[in-house]
Amino acid sequence: METDIQNIILKTTHAQGIVKTKVIQSLWSGYGQIMRITLTGAPYESVVVKYIKPPLAANHPRGWNTNTSHQRKLKSYQVELAFYKSYSGFCNASCYIPSCIHFESIDTEAIIILEDLDASGFSERKTSVTATDLKLCLSWLAHFHACFMGKPPKDLWKTGTYWHLETRPDELEALEDLPLKDAAAAINQKLNSCKYQTFVHGDAKLANFCFSPNGLKVAAVDFQYVGGGCGMKDVAYFIGSCLDEAACETLETELLDFYFNQLSIALSKKNTSMNAKTIEQEWRAMYPVAWTDFHRFIKGWSPGHWKINSYSETIAQHVLLQLKNHKL
């Protein structure tokens, strides 16, 4: 680890020394590392450090080495800093996130020092889910969305998610599904024109959730693509990240019912005048639209991806037909 980064860690954590450094993972396309730092003489036994240092040469695993891609990644890290600085305090135990101990940026480099979720009781990572796991995460999303309902996303992405149309012109250009390509702007507009807007996590996949060993609690990480939007973007993306097409179809109604019940509970705790049933009526209709929006991205980004399946194609075709008939 570079000396100046070590000094920042020691100073801001009030530690006497660094006992051990372990790389948890590299950031996408080689833009830095996430490390677990074991400390001595500090209030924390360990912290997690996200160190952003863009590479001199881009190396995207799927070949999207463009300036657009580079600038999007740079902004994403500034958005994450802004989220921790200005918005993380709005989250509660029902949408647990790691506390931010320190953050700073110099030119294109940045460092974020975070609570170690492993040490706080969220040490489990999953590659497959039970029904309980699914509902834990959907509950987290519902409470997160309730926390930020109606808030303007100042200093975040105006429109959240990493696949947002305006930030993905190259992938749209590569899309060979012409009806879907032609409808992309209309789909985007439908989602953006929802009366009820919140903050979306923007990359709410299973890999970004950390579970307690007893399976009763969950926390989330990675806020690079948090921004304004309809909550169905997170819900559709999360469900699609966990389940195969048969399960997506079979469980769709049950999972949406559960999410909206949790959203109602979360909103009632906020003592807000917003009507949960009214939000549900608008957002439930947006679920297939949000699904189709991601489907548009994935077909342009990686045409052979496993998420391109008959369930997604059926939803997309239905949405396109509704748009054509002005029924959406």
ABEGO torsion letter per residue (X at the ends): XBAAAAAAAAAAAGBABBABBBBABBBBGGAEBBBBBBBBGBABABBBBBBBBBBABBBBAAGBBBAAAAAAAAAAAAAAAAAAAAAAAABBAABBBBBBABBBBBEABBBBBBBBAAAAGBABBBABBBAAAAAAAAAAAAAAAAAABGBBBBGBBABBEAABAAABAAAAAABABAAAAAAAAAAAAAAAABABBBBBAGBBBAAABBBBAAGABBBBBGAAABBBEBAAAAAAAAAAAABBAAAAAAAAAAAAAAAAAAAAAAAAAAGBABBAAAAAAAAAAAAAAAAAAAAAAAAAABAABAABBAAAAAAAAAAAAAAAAGAX
